[in-house]
Every structure is written in C-alpha cells, then in structure tokens.
Amino acid sequence: MPTHITRPTTSTGFSLIELMIVIAIIGILSVIAIPSYQNYTKRARFAEVIAASAPYKTAVSLALQQGLPLTELNNGEHGIPASPTASKNLANLTVSNGIITATATEIADNASYILTPNANGSIWSVSGSCLESQLCEN
C-alpha cells in the first residue's frame, strides 16, 4: 500500500482571458480619460488669460464710474495699465474703447476672450472664441 498520495497540481497566476479583460478595461478607461484630461489642461492654461484681464476690468469699471466715456479708455490712459508682456499662456491683452481683448497662446488653444462693459461698467458681457471651445463661461 502506497503511503504517498499525489494530488492534482493547480496552476497559480492569471489566465490569458483574465489578462485580456484587464487590458480591455484599461483601454476603455484611457479612451475616456485622455480627452477629458486634455480639456482640463486647456481650461487651466486659459485661466491665466482670464486672471490677467481682471485688473483691466477693474480699472475700466472705475473709469466708467468716474464718468469717462468708453472712447477714452485705452491701455495706459486714465488709470488703465499698459499692455502686459506676453507669457506662456497669454499672447496679448489690449484695452481699446473700454473693450478688453485677451488672446491666448497656441499652448492655450489660441482662444480669444473679449469683455465688453455696459455704460457704467457694472455688467460685462463675454464673447470670443473661448465660448465656442468652452474655455470660459458666459
């Protein structure tokens, strides 16, 4: 009578099907995640353009509340700062007749951000290509 009993061997590790399922799940997640990540990155870069326009918006509002006409509100006049130097995300920013126009660089999708005040500077309307590419809110 044999004293040694043999047991069937079981394999350890993952089967080919299990590995293929994991790869498929990772592929599906990456197809969804990469475009979202790129959109968030563009919006974050464009936030610098929006933030750069804030001091100009305040200066134009103050000038309008002091009774100055829109036609006199340009960069470097009546307390409105001169145009800033270009940065990684901001190509240029100008104030002409009270209308603030900021343009992003190519890395921030070349979008434009245009702020137009009402007569007393209390309400601003947003326009430009940033609305179409959903980089700014209206």
C-alpha positions in Angstrom: 0.0 0.0 0.0 1.5 3.4 -1.0 2.0 5.9 1.7 2.3 8.9 -0.6 -0.8 10.4 -2.0 -0.5 12.5 -5.2 -2.7 15.5 -5.6 -3.6 17.2 -8.8 -1.5 20.3 -9.4 -3.3 23.6 -9.8 -1.7 26.5 -11.6 -1.3 29.8 -10.0 -1.4 33.1 -11.7 -3.7 34.7 -14.2 -5.2 33.1 -17.3 -4.9 34.7 -20.7 -8.6 35.7 -20.6 -8.2 37.5 -17.3 -5.2 39.4 -18.6 -7.1 40.4 -21.8 -10.1 41.6 -19.8 -7.8 43.8 -17.7 -6.1 45.2 -20.8 -9.6 45.9 -22.4 -10.7 47.8 -19.2 -7.6 49.9 -19.2 -8.0 50.6 -22.9 -11.6 51.8 -22.4 -10.7 54.0 -19.4 -7.9 55.6 -21.3 -10.1 56.4 -24.3 -12.4 58.3 -21.9 -9.8 59.8 -19.7 -7.2 61.2 -22.1 -9.6 63.7 -23.9 -11.0 64.8 -20.6 -7.5 65.4 -19.3 -6.6 67.4 -22.3 -9.7 69.6 -22.0 -9.0 70.2 -18.3 -5.4 71.2 -19.2 -6.5 73.7 -21.8 -9.0 75.2 -19.4 -6.4 75.5 -16.7 -4.0 77.2 -19.1 -6.7 79.6 -20.3 -7.5 80.5 -16.6 -4.3 82.6 -16.7 -5.7 84.6 -19.6 -8.9 85.3 -17.6 -7.0 86.1 -14.5 -4.7 88.5 -16.4 -7.7 90.5 -17.6 -9.1 91.1 -14.0 -7.1 94.2 -13.2 -8.0 95.8 -16.5 -11.7 95.0 -15.9 -11.4 96.8 -12.5 -9.7 99.8 -14.0 -12.2 100.2 -16.8 -15.1 99.9 -14.3 -13.6 102.6 -12.1 -13.0 104.9 -15.1 -16.6 104.4 -16.2 -17.9 105.1 -12.7 -15.9 108.4 -12.8 -17.9 109.4 -15.9 -15.2 108.9 -18.5 -16.6 107.9 -22.0 -15.7 104.5 -23.4 -13.9 106.1 -26.3 -11.2 107.4 -24.0 -10.5 104.1 -22.2 -7.3 102.5 -23.7 -4.2 100.9 -22.4 -2.0 103.3 -20.4 -4.7 106.0 -20.0 -6.9 107.1 -17.1 -5.5 104.5 -14.7 -5.8 101.6 -17.1 -2.5 99.6 -17.0 -0.3 99.3 -20.1 -0.5 96.0 -22.0 1.3 93.2 -20.2 4.2 91.3 -21.6 3.4 88.0 -23.2 3.7 84.9 -21.1 3.5 81.1 -21.6 -0.3 81.2 -21.9 -1.1 84.9 -22.7 -0.2 86.2 -26.2 -1.5 89.7 -25.7 -4.1 91.8 -23.9 -5.4 95.2 -25.1 -8.0 97.7 -24.0 -9.5 99.7 -26.8 -12.5 101.9 -26.2 -13.2 100.2 -23.0 -13.3 96.7 -24.6 -10.8 94.3 -23.2 -9.4 91.7 -25.6 -7.1 89.0 -24.4 -5.7 86.3 -26.7 -4.1 83.1 -25.5 -1.0 81.5 -27.0 -1.1 78.3 -29.0 -0.5 76.2 -26.0 -3.8 77.6 -24.6 -5.7 76.9 -27.8 -5.2 80.4 -29.4 -8.6 81.4 -28.0 -9.8 85.0 -27.6 -11.5 86.4 -24.5 -13.4 89.7 -25.1 -15.0 91.6 -22.3 -17.4 94.4 -23.2 -18.8 96.7 -20.4 -22.2 98.4 -20.2 -22.3 102.2 -19.9 -21.4 102.3 -16.2 -19.1 99.2 -16.0 -21.3 97.2 -13.7 -22.2 94.5 -16.2 -19.8 92.8 -18.5 -20.6 90.6 -21.5 -18.2 87.9 -22.5 -17.5 86.9 -26.1 -14.8 85.5 -28.2 -13.7 82.1 -29.4 -13.2 80.9 -25.8 -17.0 80.4 -25.6 -17.0 78.1 -28.6 -14.2 75.9 -27.2 -15.8 76.0 -23.7 -12.7 77.5 -22.1 -14.6 80.4 -20.4 -18.1 80.8 -19.1 -20.5 83.4 -20.2 
